[in-house]
């Protein structure tokens, strides 16, 4: 089975170290801004910035343009798996 045949989750340790590139620059969100939550096993959501980053084939796509594209999409409406760019 190819990785692209199903949603790919991230190893838990990556959630501990990855941060939203927009929110991490802010001083308004406490001592650890930009923390991400894994949603639907293939999306990283930042509550501080509202950006949503897809995880494609096990790789987090942490581009600001990509996160902005999905900002207004409700978590329940995020496509699984994320579409190709």
URQUI-V467762 format. One line per field, one symbol per residue. phi: phi as a letter, one per 30 degrees, with the letter a starting at -180 (. if undefined). psi: psi as a letter, one per 40 degrees, with the letter a starting at -180 (. if undefined). burial: 1 if it has 24 or more other C-alpha atoms within 12 Angstrom, else 0. A space follows every 10 residues. Layout:
BEGIN
phi: ???
psi: ???
burial: ???
END
This chain:
BEGIN
phi: .ddddadcdc deddddcdbd ddddddcdci dbdieccdbh ibbcccddci dbcdcchicd ccdeedddec edddedcddb ddddd
psi: hideeiihii iddddddiih edddeieefa egieiiihhf efhhhhddde ihhihhfehh gfhdddddde dehideehih iiii.
burial: 0000001111 0000000111 1110000000 0001111111 1111111111 1111111111 1100011001 1000100111 11000
END
